[in-house]
């Protein structure tokens, strides 16, 4: 917690895309502050671009990209952190920020640091 690539990054315009297939996942305006993880309160297009899968032992439910099937993170319900009462905790390695007005590449390549 607190060390993800976008943990302290709160842009006003743009979106976060799947790093594997470039499908838009989350609007920058849906990013949750004070979470400890890169977290959002809803998917970019409701649930068209990502869906929830199977519940895991930690209480969350897996989030999967609808474009390529990649694991994105986990969603938690009923915590009271947002008005929507939903928190999508997304692994920062699974997404890439695309500034407003920029066209994402056809595929985003993961680079080793």
One Martini backbone bead per residue (centre of mass of N, CA, C, O) as a GRO file, in nm:
protein
  113
    1UNK     BB    1   0.097   0.035   0.018
    2UNK     BB    2   0.170   0.360  -0.117
    3UNK     BB    3   0.348   0.254  -0.408
    4UNK     BB    4   0.208   0.316  -0.648
    5UNK     BB    5   0.226   0.481  -0.943
    6UNK     BB    6  -0.083   0.631  -0.869
    7UNK     BB    7  -0.136   0.704  -0.569
    8UNK     BB    8  -0.066   1.045  -0.600
    9UNK     BB    9  -0.245   1.053  -0.870
   10UNK     BB   10  -0.469   1.346  -0.973
   11UNK     BB   11  -0.614   1.393  -1.244
   12UNK     BB   12  -0.857   1.575  -1.420
   13UNK     BB   13  -0.775   1.448  -1.709
   14UNK     BB   14  -0.868   1.128  -1.813
   15UNK     BB   15  -0.735   0.783  -1.824
   16UNK     BB   16  -0.745   0.437  -1.752
   17UNK     BB   17  -0.569   0.169  -1.895
   18UNK     BB   18  -0.503  -0.117  -2.019
   19UNK     BB   19  -0.183  -0.245  -2.052
   20UNK     BB   20  -0.247  -0.482  -2.261
   21UNK     BB   21  -0.510  -0.335  -2.457
   22UNK     BB   22  -0.617  -0.019  -2.399
   23UNK     BB   23  -0.866  -0.023  -2.241
   24UNK     BB   24  -1.088   0.159  -2.094
   25UNK     BB   25  -1.155   0.183  -1.731
   26UNK     BB   26  -1.084   0.479  -1.587
   27UNK     BB   27  -1.160   0.768  -1.469
   28UNK     BB   28  -1.007   1.025  -1.308
   29UNK     BB   29  -1.278   1.105  -1.141
   30UNK     BB   30  -1.290   0.801  -0.988
   31UNK     BB   31  -1.070   0.855  -0.797
   32UNK     BB   32  -0.946   0.760  -0.485
   33UNK     BB   33  -0.879   0.893  -0.186
   34UNK     BB   34  -0.730   0.763   0.089
   35UNK     BB   35  -0.646   0.432   0.049
   36UNK     BB   36  -0.335   0.307  -0.058
   37UNK     BB   37  -0.456   0.263  -0.337
   38UNK     BB   38  -0.551   0.213  -0.647
   39UNK     BB   39  -0.871   0.379  -0.671
   40UNK     BB   40  -1.223   0.319  -0.758
   41UNK     BB   41  -1.590   0.372  -0.800
   42UNK     BB   42  -1.573   0.310  -1.123
   43UNK     BB   43  -1.617   0.238  -1.430
   44UNK     BB   44  -1.605   0.395  -1.723
   45UNK     BB   45  -1.846   0.194  -1.850
   46UNK     BB   46  -1.940   0.087  -1.609
   47UNK     BB   47  -1.938  -0.270  -1.706
   48UNK     BB   48  -1.807  -0.302  -1.999
   49UNK     BB   49  -1.474  -0.306  -1.937
   50UNK     BB   50  -1.539  -0.441  -1.657
   51UNK     BB   51  -1.532  -0.727  -1.439
   52UNK     BB   52  -1.655  -0.947  -1.211
   53UNK     BB   53  -1.573  -1.227  -1.040
   54UNK     BB   54  -1.428  -1.397  -0.799
   55UNK     BB   55  -1.418  -1.466  -0.484
   56UNK     BB   56  -1.203  -1.404  -0.216
   57UNK     BB   57  -1.075  -1.446   0.103
   58UNK     BB   58  -1.051  -1.114   0.150
   59UNK     BB   59  -1.359  -1.019   0.020
   60UNK     BB   60  -1.307  -0.985  -0.264
   61UNK     BB   61  -1.338  -0.915  -0.618
   62UNK     BB   62  -1.250  -0.979  -0.918
   63UNK     BB   63  -1.092  -0.791  -1.177
   64UNK     BB   64  -1.175  -0.782  -1.531
   65UNK     BB   65  -1.090  -0.748  -1.849
   66UNK     BB   66  -1.294  -0.733  -2.138
   67UNK     BB   67  -1.066  -0.729  -2.364
   68UNK     BB   68  -0.838  -0.970  -2.229
   69UNK     BB   69  -0.861  -1.094  -1.915
   70UNK     BB   70  -0.720  -0.934  -1.715
   71UNK     BB   71  -0.590  -0.875  -1.418
   72UNK     BB   72  -0.656  -0.585  -1.193
   73UNK     BB   73  -0.810  -0.681  -0.917
   74UNK     BB   74  -1.034  -0.549  -0.658
   75UNK     BB   75  -1.362  -0.554  -0.520
   76UNK     BB   76  -1.548  -0.346  -0.285
   77UNK     BB   77  -1.821  -0.356  -0.053
   78UNK     BB   78  -1.956  -0.156   0.211
   79UNK     BB   79  -1.738   0.077   0.335
   80UNK     BB   80  -1.803   0.404   0.288
   81UNK     BB   81  -1.591   0.575   0.095
   82UNK     BB   82  -1.843   0.618  -0.096
   83UNK     BB   83  -2.142   0.683  -0.244
   84UNK     BB   84  -2.128   0.392  -0.397
   85UNK     BB   85  -1.988   0.170  -0.211
   86UNK     BB   86  -1.717   0.145  -0.395
   87UNK     BB   87  -1.397  -0.047  -0.448
   88UNK     BB   88  -1.135  -0.029  -0.683
   89UNK     BB   89  -0.853  -0.228  -0.666
   90UNK     BB   90  -0.567  -0.142  -0.857
   91UNK     BB   91  -0.307  -0.246  -1.028
   92UNK     BB   92  -0.067  -0.045  -1.160
   93UNK     BB   93   0.050  -0.256  -1.371
   94UNK     BB   94  -0.253  -0.282  -1.522
   95UNK     BB   95  -0.205   0.034  -1.590
   96UNK     BB   96  -0.260   0.341  -1.793
   97UNK     BB   97  -0.217   0.672  -1.842
   98UNK     BB   98  -0.444   0.894  -2.031
   99UNK     BB   99  -0.454   1.181  -2.156
  100UNK     BB  100  -0.637   1.417  -2.260
  101UNK     BB  101  -0.642   1.382  -2.624
  102UNK     BB  102  -0.511   1.110  -2.626
  103UNK     BB  103  -0.397   0.834  -2.801
  104UNK     BB  104  -0.376   0.522  -2.767
  105UNK     BB  105  -0.227   0.258  -2.811
  106UNK     BB  106  -0.300  -0.050  -2.927
  107UNK     BB  107  -0.056  -0.126  -2.731
  108UNK     BB  108   0.072  -0.172  -2.410
  109UNK     BB  109   0.390  -0.175  -2.290
  110UNK     BB  110   0.579  -0.341  -2.066
  111UNK     BB  111   0.825  -0.202  -1.862
  112UNK     BB  112   1.128  -0.235  -1.736
  113UNK     BB  113   1.303  -0.104  -1.434
   0.00000   0.00000   0.00000
